Amino acid sequence: MTAFPKLRLPSHPGRLALCALFLATAPAAAWEIPPDNGTLPNSAVREILAADEYPVTSGYTQRIEFIDFMANGRPFTQVVVILTPDTPRLHRGRRLVVVGGEPGSEYGMDFVSTVEHREGPGIWLAKRGVTFIALTRVGRWNFLAPSGDGSWAMVPIGRRMPIFTRTQKAHWPDTEYEVRASGESAGTSASASAVYRFPKKGTELEKQMLAATPRVFVEGYRLALEKGIPDRAGAFVLFWGMSTGGASLYPLAKYYAPDGYLGWGTSSTGLAHATSTAVLGNSFNNIYDRMALRVRERGIDDFEFYTKTIDPQTRARWWQAALRSPRFKSTEDAAMYFSAGALAEHGMRLWQSDLLGPAERTGGYAAFIHAIFETSFPPAELQKVAILDLNGTEDETLPPATVDSNRRVMEPYAKRFRLGRVEGLRHYLFTQDSIKVVGTMWFRYIESGFFD
């Protein structure tokens, strides 16, 4: 904190004149971050948008790193996009770093560019001195994209399957997988998909997807952070899991400890998700659904679910931009939904396969199966970490009741927990206004000392 010299104030009435001058030149009373479980009203949102409380302070550079590693007998490549500011913003003498875990069926580049083809939240933060690290789950990056940016735009949506390593030379042929109708009406809920794809037994695709356990996603993230944050002691690291990214970033705390969790539209652990669906909807379907090794297509119906208030012409343009993203989800679903049946099937099939070496079998069968379930639970390491959970009151997939239920599961495991809402905002940060509102709030929470 900056130390200011003491001022010798003139005696009355000179003191009154000085106070009047100060009041005349001081800014008007500004908005405040809401109290715990409170809501930022529309009036405050308008105030944030009308002002420029955190202006651009820096240029930035972007680089993409690829990290090859082996897991469960198969190769994987983790991708990380790193935005480094020229002039870092400090908090308590340490560089501010925000780690973004990709949302839903997207990939790391969605933090860089929005569906409006404008700057994403990662760039917004980097231009204000924050190092931004965008994580992409293994399998989501298209290593065959001519553009080199991982885009899937040139691949028909019905033929997209995960590419787990940059050594792969071609997309998976349709002889490697089968397509099934889900029987669900896509677009009716946040998780409904009309089309599933499963690897055929005995194929190379099946082997690769068997090896892609929930723990592999977390390990890829850990390796990415080791690469992207070489000076951990000099960095103040905050995790932000956008949407389903939260389900991977919470278990990551066991292997890479953050200084706190920022929140916006953040999903919780698999345990919390299953609890909320059971308590609020009296549904245990996800626990039993067949999702082991499943690839779930996220088509136009899913996109429309999140853009109901957007006019058709704009939505059509946004959809074309959204096709850069994978538009599928794969083996991370089981851990995120706490699908006990799928996790058990995945672990047992992998154990019985010829993929595992002696090192993976060292702890024995029971320990191996236990580890398959591990990433669905809040880790003990969260006891050292403050969690901020922010959402819009109009969030399509995480309405207030769901967020409250998630909190009841997660708060006992956190150092401290705070919840806030923003009136009128929705799940995704599609627009520049929504990015500015949330980014400005984040800076206020950081400066308040909540994460210290």
C-alpha positions as a Python dict, from the first residue, in 0.01 Angstrom:
ca = {
    (1, 'M'): (0, 0, 0),
    (2, 'T'): (134, 345, -87),
    (3, 'A'): (223, 564, 210),
    (4, 'F'): (111, 924, 176),
    (5, 'P'): (272, 1215, 369),
    (6, 'K'): (70, 1362, 650),
    (7, 'L'): (-106, 1688, 567),
    (8, 'R'): (-121, 1981, 807),
    (9, 'L'): (-476, 2112, 773),
    (10, 'P'): (-547, 2481, 819),
    (11, 'S'): (-754, 2587, 1113),
    (12, 'H'): (-1127, 2660, 1084),
    (13, 'P'): (-1262, 2826, 859),
    (14, 'G'): (-974, 2743, 623),
    (15, 'R'): (-1029, 2379, 698),
    (16, 'L'): (-1389, 2402, 583),
    (17, 'A'): (-1282, 2558, 256),
    (18, 'L'): (-1029, 2280, 195),
    (19, 'C'): (-1288, 2011, 271),
    (20, 'A'): (-1535, 2174, 34),
    (21, 'L'): (-1271, 2176, -240),
    (22, 'F'): (-1197, 1807, -180),
    (23, 'L'): (-1562, 1710, -195),
    (24, 'A'): (-1613, 1907, -513),
    (25, 'T'): (-1326, 1730, -690),
    (26, 'A'): (-1372, 1378, -546),
    (27, 'P'): (-1559, 1121, -755),
    (28, 'A'): (-1921, 1050, -674),
    (29, 'A'): (-2004, 751, -458),
    (30, 'A'): (-1925, 446, -671),
    (31, 'W'): (-2088, 108, -686),
    (32, 'E'): (-1985, -155, -434),
    (33, 'I'): (-1932, -527, -472),
    (34, 'P'): (-2240, -703, -334),
    (35, 'P'): (-2237, -861, 11),
    (36, 'D'): (-2212, -1238, 37),
    (37, 'N'): (-2509, -1391, -144),
    (38, 'G'): (-2607, -1046, -265),
    (39, 'T'): (-2686, -920, -615),
    (40, 'L'): (-2524, -639, -811),
    (41, 'P'): (-2820, -439, -943),
    (42, 'N'): (-2872, -311, -1295),
    (43, 'S'): (-2791, 41, -1180),
    (44, 'A'): (-2441, -70, -1077),
    (45, 'V'): (-2397, -260, -1406),
    (46, 'R'): (-2477, 61, -1595),
    (47, 'E'): (-2231, 250, -1375),
    (48, 'I'): (-1952, 2, -1454),
    (49, 'L'): (-2020, 25, -1826),
    (50, 'A'): (-2032, 404, -1824),
    (51, 'A'): (-1698, 434, -1646),
    (52, 'D'): (-1350, 308, -1728),
    (53, 'E'): (-1237, 206, -1384),
    (54, 'Y'): (-967, -28, -1511),
    (55, 'P'): (-838, 114, -1840),
    (56, 'V'): (-588, -51, -2071),
    (57, 'T'): (-239, -32, -1918),
    (58, 'S'): (-34, -273, -2126),
    (59, 'G'): (30, -447, -2451),
    (60, 'Y'): (68, -824, -2451),
    (61, 'T'): (218, -1116, -2638),
    (62, 'Q'): (52, -1448, -2717),
    (63, 'R'): (214, -1785, -2750),
    (64, 'I'): (88, -2142, -2779),
    (65, 'E'): (278, -2425, -2611),
    (66, 'F'): (247, -2801, -2667),
    (67, 'I'): (342, -3049, -2395),
    (68, 'D'): (373, -3418, -2481),
    (69, 'F'): (329, -3677, -2207),
    (70, 'M'): (239, -4043, -2159),
    (71, 'A'): (-50, -4168, -1949),
    (72, 'N'): (-199, -4516, -1917),
    (73, 'G'): (22, -4642, -2196),
    (74, 'R'): (-83, -4384, -2456),
    (75, 'P'): (56, -4049, -2577),
    (76, 'F'): (-117, -3718, -2511),
    (77, 'T'): (-47, -3355, -2599),
    (78, 'Q'): (-158, -3078, -2367),
    (79, 'V'): (-208, -2735, -2526),
    (80, 'V'): (-182, -2407, -2337),
    (81, 'V'): (-236, -2055, -2470),
    (82, 'I'): (-41, -1792, -2275),
    (83, 'L'): (-110, -1418, -2287),
    (84, 'T'): (174, -1223, -2124),
    (85, 'P'): (137, -849, -2055),
    (86, 'D'): (426, -615, -2126),
    (87, 'T'): (358, -434, -1797),
    (88, 'P'): (244, -679, -1529),
    (89, 'R'): (-20, -584, -1272),
    (90, 'L'): (94, -670, -919),
    (91, 'H'): (-102, -780, -614),
    (92, 'R'): (89, -772, -287),
    (93, 'G'): (409, -757, -491),
    (94, 'R'): (331, -1062, -705),
    (95, 'R'): (226, -1080, -1069),
    (96, 'L'): (-146, -1143, -1117),
    (97, 'V'): (-213, -1462, -1313),
    (98, 'V'): (-558, -1588, -1410),
    (99, 'V'): (-589, -1947, -1528),
    (100, 'G'): (-892, -2016, -1745),
    (101, 'G'): (-1036, -2366, -1775),
    (102, 'E'): (-1229, -2393, -2102),
    (103, 'P'): (-1608, -2403, -2100),
    (104, 'G'): (-1843, -2674, -2225),
    (105, 'S'): (-1767, -2783, -2578),
    (106, 'E'): (-1521, -2503, -2648),
    (107, 'Y'): (-1143, -2484, -2635),
    (108, 'G'): (-877, -2244, -2509),
    (109, 'M'): (-903, -1998, -2797),
    (110, 'D'): (-1253, -1899, -2685),
    (111, 'F'): (-1082, -1695, -2414),
    (112, 'V'): (-897, -1508, -2690),
    (113, 'S'): (-1177, -1438, -2939),
    (114, 'T'): (-1553, -1421, -2885),
    (115, 'V'): (-1833, -1528, -3116),
    (116, 'E'): (-1851, -1163, -3218),
    (117, 'H'): (-1491, -1194, -3347),
    (118, 'R'): (-1386, -949, -3080),
    (119, 'E'): (-1140, -971, -2793),
    (120, 'G'): (-1219, -1236, -2536),
    (121, 'P'): (-1186, -1212, -2157),
    (122, 'G'): (-826, -1334, -2169),
    (123, 'I'): (-719, -1039, -2382),
    (124, 'W'): (-929, -797, -2173),
    (125, 'L'): (-730, -905, -1866),
    (126, 'A'): (-391, -915, -2043),
    (127, 'K'): (-438, -555, -2158),
    (128, 'R'): (-477, -463, -1792),
    (129, 'G'): (-159, -633, -1682),
    (130, 'V'): (-284, -982, -1596),
    (131, 'T'): (-107, -1289, -1731),
    (132, 'F'): (-378, -1512, -1871),
    (133, 'I'): (-330, -1886, -1918),
    (134, 'A'): (-596, -2060, -2127),
    (135, 'L'): (-614, -2434, -2073),
    (136, 'T'): (-752, -2673, -2333),
    (137, 'R'): (-854, -3022, -2224),
    (138, 'V'): (-664, -3298, -2399),
    (139, 'G'): (-853, -3404, -2710),
    (140, 'R'): (-1007, -3063, -2781),
    (141, 'W'): (-733, -2907, -2995),
    (142, 'N'): (-744, -2979, -3368),
    (143, 'F'): (-377, -3038, -3445),
    (144, 'L'): (-465, -3083, -3813),
    (145, 'A'): (-606, -2730, -3858),
    (146, 'P'): (-432, -2550, -4147),
    (147, 'S'): (-453, -2226, -3949),
    (148, 'G'): (-246, -2370, -3664),
    (149, 'D'): (-486, -2233, -3404),
    (150, 'G'): (-666, -2557, -3321),
    (151, 'S'): (-984, -2457, -3504),
    (152, 'W'): (-1240, -2722, -3605),
    (153, 'A'): (-1416, -2495, -3855),
    (154, 'M'): (-1315, -2706, -4158),
    (155, 'V'): (-1435, -3036, -4002),
    (156, 'P'): (-1803, -3135, -4042),
    (157, 'I'): (-1962, -3130, -3698),
    (158, 'G'): (-2088, -3487, -3736),
    (159, 'R'): (-1735, -3621, -3789),
    (160, 'R'): (-1553, -3453, -3503),
    (161, 'M'): (-1377, -3684, -3261),
    (162, 'P'): (-1108, -3604, -3003),
    (163, 'I'): (-748, -3576, -3120),
    (164, 'F'): (-536, -3654, -2816),
    (165, 'T'): (-186, -3611, -2957),
    (166, 'R'): (-15, -3389, -3211),
    (167, 'T'): (147, -3696, -3366),
    (168, 'Q'): (-190, -3800, -3514),
    (169, 'K'): (-181, -3750, -3893),
    (170, 'A'): (-550, -3767, -3986),
    (171, 'H'): (-897, -3737, -3836),
    (172, 'W'): (-1053, -4059, -3706),
    (173, 'P'): (-1234, -4245, -3988),
    (174, 'D'): (-1596, -4338, -3930),
    (175, 'T'): (-1492, -4704, -3917),
    (176, 'E'): (-1351, -4633, -3568),
    (177, 'Y'): (-1678, -4522, -3408),
    (178, 'E'): (-2053, -4567, -3415),
    (179, 'V'): (-2319, -4297, -3406),
    (180, 'R'): (-2626, -4326, -3187),
    (181, 'A'): (-2930, -4109, -3129),
    (182, 'S'): (-2954, -4014, -2764),
    (183, 'G'): (-3333, -4015, -2754),
    (184, 'E'): (-3319, -3672, -2593),
    (185, 'S'): (-3456, -3354, -2738),
    (186, 'A'): (-3150, -3133, -2778),
    (187, 'G'): (-3187, -2775, -2666),
    (188, 'T'): (-3438, -2853, -2392),
    (189, 'S'): (-3177, -2840, -2117),
    (190, 'A'): (-2817, -2740, -2064),
    (191, 'S'): (-2691, -3099, -2091),
    (192, 'A'): (-2920, -3250, -2355),
    (193, 'S'): (-2753, -3369, -2678),
    (194, 'A'): (-2925, -3541, -2969),
    (195, 'V'): (-2622, -3734, -3098),
    (196, 'Y'): (-2366, -3956, -2926),
    (197, 'R'): (-2060, -4125, -3074),
    (198, 'F'): (-1883, -4425, -2917),
    (199, 'P'): (-1556, -4589, -3022),
    (200, 'K'): (-1592, -4939, -3159),
    (201, 'K'): (-1438, -5216, -2953),
    (202, 'G'): (-1088, -5317, -3048),
    (203, 'T'): (-1010, -4994, -3235),
    (204, 'E'): (-721, -4756, -3179),
    (205, 'L'): (-975, -4490, -3090),
    (206, 'E'): (-1111, -4707, -2812),
    (207, 'K'): (-762, -4755, -2669),
    (208, 'Q'): (-693, -4383, -2675),
    (209, 'M'): (-1023, -4298, -2509),
    (210, 'L'): (-974, -4569, -2245),
    (211, 'A'): (-643, -4409, -2158),
    (212, 'A'): (-809, -4065, -2127),
    (213, 'T'): (-926, -4100, -1767),
    (214, 'P'): (-1043, -3800, -1563),
    (215, 'R'): (-703, -3790, -1394),
    (216, 'V'): (-534, -3744, -1735),
    (217, 'F'): (-722, -3418, -1794),
    (218, 'V'): (-603, -3288, -1457),
    (219, 'E'): (-245, -3399, -1523),
    (220, 'G'): (-246, -3216, -1856),
    (221, 'Y'): (-359, -2901, -1677),
    (222, 'R'): (-84, -2938, -1417),
    (223, 'L'): (184, -2973, -1683),
    (224, 'A'): (47, -2667, -1862),
    (225, 'L'): (75, -2456, -1547),
    (226, 'E'): (428, -2575, -1479),
    (227, 'K'): (511, -2453, -1829),
    (228, 'G'): (315, -2130, -1818),
    (229, 'I'): (410, -2014, -1468),
    (230, 'P'): (785, -2077, -1427),
    (231, 'D'): (808, -1848, -1122),
    (232, 'R'): (526, -1973, -899),
    (233, 'A'): (655, -1787, -592),
    (234, 'G'): (634, -1456, -776),
    (235, 'A'): (283, -1514, -909),
    (236, 'F'): (-58, -1462, -748),
    (237, 'V'): (-255, -1735, -924),
    (238, 'L'): (-633, -1739, -950),
    (239, 'F'): (-826, -2020, -1119),
    (240, 'W'): (-1136, -1950, -1327),
    (241, 'G'): (-1326, -2250, -1455),
    (242, 'M'): (-1569, -2117, -1712),
    (243, 'S'): (-1876, -2339, -1710),
    (244, 'T'): (-1764, -2705, -1706),
    (245, 'G'): (-1404, -2588, -1668),
    (246, 'G'): (-1471, -2569, -1296),
    (247, 'A'): (-1516, -2945, -1274),
    (248, 'S'): (-1151, -2988, -1381),
    (249, 'L'): (-999, -2692, -1194),
    (250, 'Y'): (-1133, -2783, -850),
    (251, 'P'): (-960, -3125, -840),
    (252, 'L'): (-646, -2963, -985),
    (253, 'A'): (-588, -2792, -648),
    (254, 'K'): (-454, -3122, -514),
    (255, 'Y'): (-167, -3112, -764),
    (256, 'Y'): (-123, -2738, -825),
    (257, 'A'): (-237, -2503, -551),
    (258, 'P'): (-389, -2170, -659),
    (259, 'D'): (-419, -1861, -441),
    (260, 'G'): (-793, -1854, -501),
    (261, 'Y'): (-1083, -1928, -732),
    (262, 'L'): (-1243, -1656, -937),
    (263, 'G'): (-1589, -1745, -1049),
    (264, 'W'): (-1813, -1672, -1337),
    (265, 'G'): (-2060, -1933, -1459),
    (266, 'T'): (-1839, -2192, -1292),
    (267, 'S'): (-1953, -2553, -1261),
    (268, 'S'): (-1868, -2734, -943),
    (269, 'T'): (-1729, -3076, -861),
    (270, 'G'): (-1905, -3389, -981),
    (271, 'L'): (-2026, -3455, -628),
    (272, 'A'): (-2186, -3110, -605),
    (273, 'H'): (-2341, -3141, -951),
    (274, 'A'): (-2500, -3478, -875),
    (275, 'T'): (-2625, -3348, -543),
    (276, 'S'): (-2790, -3042, -696),
    (277, 'T'): (-2965, -3242, -970),
    (278, 'A'): (-3088, -3492, -715),
    (279, 'V'): (-3204, -3235, -460),
    (280, 'L'): (-3358, -2986, -702),
    (281, 'G'): (-3492, -3216, -973),
    (282, 'N'): (-3516, -3547, -790),
    (283, 'S'): (-3318, -3701, -1073),
    (284, 'F'): (-3037, -3953, -1043),
    (285, 'N'): (-3022, -4024, -1416),
    (286, 'N'): (-2664, -3901, -1463),
    (287, 'I'): (-2534, -4156, -1215),
    (288, 'Y'): (-2667, -4438, -1431),
    (289, 'D'): (-2647, -4294, -1783),
    (290, 'R'): (-2419, -4474, -2025),
    (291, 'M'): (-2147, -4218, -2085),
    (292, 'A'): (-1826, -4421, -2054),
    (293, 'L'): (-1607, -4334, -2358),
    (294, 'R'): (-1891, -4127, -2498),
    (295, 'V'): (-1847, -3829, -2729),
    (296, 'R'): (-2144, -3597, -2700),
    (297, 'E'): (-2213, -3367, -2993),
    (298, 'R'): (-2311, -3009, -2907),
    (299, 'G'): (-2492, -2885, -3215),
    (300, 'I'): (-2700, -2586, -3309),
    (301, 'D'): (-2981, -2681, -3069),
    (302, 'D'): (-2740, -2660, -2777),
    (303, 'F'): (-2611, -2324, -2898),
    (304, 'E'): (-2965, -2190, -2931),
    (305, 'F'): (-3032, -2288, -2570),
    (306, 'Y'): (-2776, -2027, -2462),
    (307, 'T'): (-2876, -1760, -2715),
    (308, 'K'): (-3255, -1751, -2685),
    (309, 'T'): (-3259, -1374, -2642),
    (310, 'I'): (-3044, -1312, -2952),
    (311, 'D'): (-3211, -1230, -3284),
    (312, 'P'): (-3190, -1508, -3548),
    (313, 'Q'): (-2953, -1320, -3782),
    (314, 'T'): (-2701, -1248, -3506),
    (315, 'R'): (-2733, -1601, -3370),
    (316, 'A'): (-2656, -1743, -3715),
    (317, 'R'): (-2337, -1536, -3735),
    (318, 'W'): (-2237, -1636, -3385),
    (319, 'W'): (-2297, -2002, -3464),
    (320, 'Q'): (-2056, -1987, -3757),
    (321, 'A'): (-1793, -1843, -3523),
    (322, 'A'): (-1875, -2107, -3260),
    (323, 'L'): (-1793, -2381, -3512),
    (324, 'R'): (-1425, -2302, -3457),
    (325, 'S'): (-1470, -2482, -3125),
    (326, 'P'): (-1483, -2863, -3100),
    (327, 'R'): (-1856, -2863, -3024),
    (328, 'F'): (-1826, -3197, -2847),
    (329, 'K'): (-1760, -3331, -2500),
    (330, 'S'): (-1586, -3659, -2428),
    (331, 'T'): (-1461, -3861, -2133),
    (332, 'E'): (-1460, -3565, -1894),
    (333, 'D'): (-1841, -3594, -1875),
    (334, 'A'): (-1841, -3890, -1638),
    (335, 'A'): (-1638, -3714, -1368),
    (336, 'M'): (-1825, -3388, -1411),
    (337, 'Y'): (-2165, -3557, -1369),
    (338, 'F'): (-2045, -3800, -1102),
    (339, 'S'): (-2164, -4082, -1326),
    (340, 'A'): (-2074, -4370, -1098),
    (341, 'G'): (-2166, -4633, -1355),
    (342, 'A'): (-1956, -4474, -1630),
    (343, 'L'): (-1657, -4417, -1403),
    (344, 'A'): (-1668, -4778, -1282),
    (345, 'E'): (-1699, -4911, -1638),
    (346, 'H'): (-1415, -4692, -1762),
    (347, 'G'): (-1181, -4797, -1482),
    (348, 'M'): (-1260, -5168, -1506),
    (349, 'R'): (-1222, -5181, -1883),
    (350, 'L'): (-891, -4996, -1863),
    (351, 'W'): (-760, -5226, -1590),
    (352, 'Q'): (-850, -5533, -1795),
    (353, 'S'): (-688, -5393, -2110),
    (354, 'D'): (-327, -5437, -2217),
    (355, 'L'): (-257, -5062, -2198),
    (356, 'L'): (-134, -5039, -1840),
    (357, 'G'): (223, -5109, -1741),
    (358, 'P'): (358, -5224, -1402),
    (359, 'A'): (378, -4866, -1271),
    (360, 'E'): (5, -4806, -1321),
    (361, 'R'): (-78, -5135, -1152),
    (362, 'T'): (152, -5091, -852),
    (363, 'G'): (-116, -4987, -604),
    (364, 'G'): (-350, -5269, -699),
    (365, 'Y'): (-696, -5287, -848),
    (366, 'A'): (-890, -5121, -565),
    (367, 'A'): (-657, -4821, -552),
    (368, 'F'): (-677, -4785, -929),
    (369, 'I'): (-1058, -4775, -930),
    (370, 'H'): (-1056, -4536, -635),
    (371, 'A'): (-833, -4298, -832),
    (372, 'I'): (-1080, -4302, -1123),
    (373, 'F'): (-1340, -4146, -892),
    (374, 'E'): (-1103, -3900, -722),
    (375, 'T'): (-1155, -3600, -949),
    (376, 'S'): (-1528, -3591, -876),
    (377, 'F'): (-1465, -3489, -515),
    (378, 'P'): (-1348, -3161, -359),
    (379, 'P'): (-984, -3210, -254),
    (380, 'A'): (-862, -3139, 98),
    (381, 'E'): (-628, -2873, -42),
    (382, 'L'): (-925, -2637, -87),
    (383, 'Q'): (-905, -2572, 289),
    (384, 'K'): (-622, -2329, 208),
    (385, 'V'): (-806, -2149, -71),
    (386, 'A'): (-1076, -1881, -94),
    (387, 'I'): (-1355, -1945, -344),
    (388, 'L'): (-1555, -1670, -515),
    (389, 'D'): (-1861, -1789, -705),
    (390, 'L'): (-2022, -1527, -933),
    (391, 'N'): (-2319, -1582, -1162),
    (392, 'G'): (-2578, -1391, -1357),
    (393, 'T'): (-2934, -1402, -1231),
    (394, 'E'): (-3038, -1519, -1579),
    (395, 'D'): (-2778, -1796, -1605),
    (396, 'E'): (-2934, -2069, -1821),
    (397, 'T'): (-2745, -2364, -1677),
    (398, 'L'): (-2654, -2246, -1325),
    (399, 'P'): (-2963, -2069, -1189),
    (400, 'P'): (-2954, -1936, -832),
    (401, 'A'): (-3102, -2252, -678),
    (402, 'T'): (-2830, -2468, -836),
    (403, 'V'): (-2554, -2230, -726),
    (404, 'D'): (-2691, -2233, -371),
    (405, 'S'): (-2697, -2613, -371),
    (406, 'N'): (-2338, -2628, -500),
    (407, 'R'): (-2233, -2395, -223),
    (408, 'R'): (-2377, -2621, 46),
    (409, 'V'): (-2156, -2903, -80),
    (410, 'M'): (-1839, -2700, -143),
    (411, 'E'): (-1823, -2440, 135),
    (412, 'P'): (-1722, -2682, 413),
    (413, 'Y'): (-1409, -2769, 213),
    (414, 'A'): (-1297, -2410, 141),
    (415, 'K'): (-1089, -2163, 342),
    (416, 'R'): (-1367, -1911, 280),
    (417, 'F'): (-1654, -1895, 33),
    (418, 'R'): (-1836, -1597, -111),
    (419, 'L'): (-2122, -1588, -355),
    (420, 'G'): (-2237, -1298, -571),
    (421, 'R'): (-2485, -1246, -852),
    (422, 'V'): (-2522, -989, -1127),
    (423, 'E'): (-2870, -881, -1224),
    (424, 'G'): (-2965, -965, -1581),
    (425, 'L'): (-2644, -1136, -1694),
    (426, 'R'): (-2645, -1482, -1848),
    (427, 'H'): (-2410, -1779, -1852),
    (428, 'Y'): (-2160, -1695, -2125),
    (429, 'L'): (-1949, -1383, -2165),
    (430, 'F'): (-2036, -1344, -2532),
    (431, 'T'): (-2026, -963, -2544),
    (432, 'Q'): (-1777, -689, -2463),
    (433, 'D'): (-2014, -540, -2206),
    (434, 'S'): (-2044, -866, -2011),
    (435, 'I'): (-1665, -911, -2015),
    (436, 'K'): (-1613, -558, -1884),
    (437, 'V'): (-1866, -600, -1603),
    (438, 'V'): (-1726, -930, -1478),
    (439, 'G'): (-1361, -827, -1522),
    (440, 'T'): (-1418, -505, -1330),
    (441, 'M'): (-1586, -694, -1048),
    (442, 'W'): (-1297, -939, -1032),
    (443, 'F'): (-1047, -657, -984),
    (444, 'R'): (-1260, -515, -704),
    (445, 'Y'): (-1277, -850, -524),
    (446, 'I'): (-902, -897, -562),
    (447, 'E'): (-829, -550, -425),
    (448, 'S'): (-1070, -609, -135),
    (449, 'G'): (-829, -870, 3),
    (450, 'F'): (-1078, -1156, -23),
    (451, 'F'): (-813, -1392, -165),
    (452, 'D'): (-530, -1286, 71),
}
